């Protein structure tokens, strides 16, 4: 039975001016691998950076927006850094954008295969659903 | 306003805070990834543009008079050589100048690799950029 395991939360620091943005860091696991999600919630948009837990890089960046056409539920996405055309980042950004009707920036820096990919998505989506205040 | 100064606030990056830059509330996020530094500076509540900045020379050769501190004199001014790519948003001379200014005036020029900056400034001019540099120097570098 696969379950979402929250290993630990990100660090806490003494409060400065809280401002408009909030951010969040969490370590999740998908099957045998663990990954780190960093989220920045802004006004009307969210930035997600996903990495393997052991080494965090920033290779790819994609952006997705919900369609302005109310008849279409599809989100539009584009890769804006490190990669061409459709990337893992742009696919995830489009899915999240469609689900939450919100602009998403996604930097997904995991090597996903057909086995781990669905586990990762389930783990992420379950965590986001349960802690929506950090994401949307 | 409720005083929340003593309550720890969770943040998901190396730095994430709001600062007053010449009277304008500015959101700043910084994180050092293994291959890139990541910086967001915005006064618009969102990220209107992303710029990837690549240094043309090795870190130790970027600022020639570094041992004696930066030279703050227009006559002897030398910029840190960088190359900027606009990934998203407006690509204007003002924004490019602002990024060059921040690289020259803050610890951004100590970045060991490339960095990505998400920039959204309401007004780009000398006083605002100097105030922003001061905030970045004090809070991040």
Interface residues (C-beta under 8 A of the other chain):
Chain A: X9 X10 X11 X12 X13 X14 X15 X16 X17 X18 X19 X20 X21 X23 X24 X25 X26 X38 X39 X40 X42 X43 X44 X45 X47 X49 X51 X55 X56 X57 X58 X59 X61 X63 X80 X81 X103 X105
Chain B: X4 X5 X6 X7 X8 X9 X10 X11 X12 X13 X16 X17 X18 X19 X25 X27 X29 X31 X33 X34 X35 X36 X38 X40 X42 X45 X46 X47 X50 X52 X87 X88 X116
